[in-house]
Amino acid sequence: MGEIIFSVILIIIGIGMYVSSYSFPVSIIDKSGGAALFPRIIIIGLSILLIIRIIVILKNPEEKEKAFGFLEMFKGRRLAFYILFIGYSLSMTTLGFFLSSSIFLAIAIPFLYKLQYGKAIGVKRGSITILISTTSVYVLYFVFTNYFNVMLPSGIFNI
């Protein structure tokens, strides 16, 4: 029952976000739907998937009996990754996209590697991975800012 309540709460929040997307400004020359189009698609898709999950729970007696472990999402390695991701999100405006993404990947990839394989990543493999991920972040930043004209945060170092 807890998962159904949680899903309904998410649907209600989604409806509120969908309604608030109508306040997004739309350019006169933009006929694509503006900045609100993609969030609306995501909210509709998420709501549909939540409704399907609710139906599955209601139709299956085994699913009804399962305990909903909401707090399990906030323990151990999941909590560590959430904290890492929140730190990444908060540092984006200060450090900028390039630095914050590079630092995030330099921490997240070895962390996930250790979880996957049960041992720390080697120095050589770790160095190569960090070099490749940093280069990839730079390429993404370059392409999005120069070819797609997307404004990404440059941060205090203006990188």
Secondary structure by P-SEA (a helix, b strand, c coil): caaaaaaaaaaaaaaaaaaacccccccccccccccaaaaaaaaaaaaaaaaaaaaaaaacccccccccccccccccaaaaaaaaaaaaaaacccccaaaaaaaaaacaaaaaaaaaccccccaaaaaaaaaaaaaaaaaaaaaaacccccccccccccc
